[in-house]
Amino acid sequence: MEEEGLERDIAGEQDQSPTLFGERLPFLYIGAPLGVLASLVMFYIESRQASWLRASSALMFPVFAPLLLYWMHRDRSTYEHGLRGMALLIVLSLISGALLNFSSPILLIWIPVIPLSYVLLLGHARAVRWNVATLLGLIVAYILFPVMNDGARPVSVLIFGVSLLAASVSMLLSWHHYRELSVYQRRLYEQASYDGLTGAMMREPGMEILARFMSQADRQPAQAVSVALLDLDDFKRINDEEGHLAGDRVLQGVTAEVRAHIRGGDYLIRLGGEEFLIIFPGMQAEEAYALSETLRQRIPAVTDGLSRRPVTTSIGLAQYRPGEALGQLLGRADHLMYAAKTTGKNKVCTDMASSGQPTGATESAG
Ligand SMILES: Nc1nc2c(ncn2[C@@H]2O[C@H](COP(=O)(O)OP(=O)(O)OP(=O)(O)O)[C@@H](O)[C@H]2O)c(=O)[nH]1
């Protein structure tokens, strides 16, 4: 069903959840050198005190951050991975610093900063997994501390526990806030994207999805995209003779039937009134024609009973031609649907040469 397809789209968008930095690489170009500078200063201070272990942990960021920046600059598609790498670097530096400095309670105040840096760099959704892993890592580090430091005791369990608790609370609060926000966003998105009467997708998001499939077909010509423009015949008569509610019932019955026949990745869009568009991504001409023909035959059967007389439909079926504009593709489908209307209605008209029908042919009801 098209909703499932959209679920995937939504999930995909959430997966690339916007971070505070978004795509603003310049921010990183300024932030990363500052981080490098701060780490070098820390390295200098620690090395002056001959604390070489702590000094080397401070060096982690200056060594790896420029490499990551260079990688992100060269290939922007790896930007997200680069951000993850940066977050990992910051946290590794913090953890190794904390590991070597557990005896200094002052440093533990930075632990609650970890959830925040994850959220900023990775967005809420990914931050949760990373935070859980980091908190577990800190607990292991705390347990291993005496082993690595000749039996020296780390800071008291109480201080460490309070620090972890603060980090966990800040993580949970941010997650809770994110969940509330995403439920609200999803509700708004659905209201703005789906028609309340039929549940079909609305025109604007539908056109965006069609444009996306068209550009995909431009990149991969084997990925054919077909569209079926479907217009109910003499629908006005139902409204006029039986009232608007009967008309509404028919619209709902038709969309339910279409949904029952289209595939998981197909999209049903209500263009307006009794006019619908179905997008068949990756479907060859013969299959698209056969499916349109099935719908044409099924619609009178399902509307029989919803209104006094069965409702028929005229369908214009067109396949995207690489390089074509969206308006051109819809114009062709509209032209074909109009041809079906003007030659007797209750037909599928297509100009797809390989559909099994002669070009421009129509198939009338039995
Ligand atoms: N019940 C109902 N009617 C609607 C809705 N949206 C549009 N309509 C009606 O759909 C009708 C469309 O009429 P026309 O555009 O003349 O189309 P038609 O009667 O199907 O004629 P052809 O397309 O030529 O077969 C109009 O009467 C609109 O008021 C709706 O949401 N519910």
The ligand as a Gaussian input file, in Angstrom:
#p B3LYP/6-31G(d) Opt

LIG

0 1
 N      -19.776000      13.661000      -3.074000
 C      -18.693000      14.340000      -3.458000
 N      -18.677000      14.945000      -4.655000
 C      -17.578000      15.612000      -5.050000
 C      -16.435000      15.708000      -4.235000
 N      -15.510000      16.441000      -4.902000
 C      -16.047000      16.790000      -6.070000
 N      -17.314000      16.295000      -6.177000
 C      -18.258000      16.424000      -7.271000
 O      -17.813000      15.660000      -8.374000
 C      -18.508000      16.155000      -9.508000
 C      -17.610000      16.137000     -10.703000
 O      -18.380000      16.425000     -11.817000
 P      -17.796000      16.574000     -13.266000
 O      -16.430000      17.212000     -13.203000
 O      -18.836000      17.235000     -14.110000
 O      -17.521000      15.129000     -13.744000
 P      -18.504000      13.917000     -14.114000
 O      -19.916000      14.171000     -13.716000
 O      -17.888000      12.706000     -13.503000
 O      -18.421000      13.877000     -15.668000
 P      -17.305000      13.163000     -16.531000
 O      -16.017000      13.327000     -15.815000
 O      -17.324000      13.854000     -17.851000
 O      -17.698000      11.721000     -16.658000
 C      -19.032000      17.539000      -9.168000
 O      -20.432000      17.472000      -9.036000
 C      -18.405000      17.830000      -7.798000
 O      -19.269000      18.577000      -6.973000
 C      -16.478000      15.069000      -2.961000
 O      -15.512000      15.086000      -2.193000
 N      -17.618000      14.390000      -2.627000

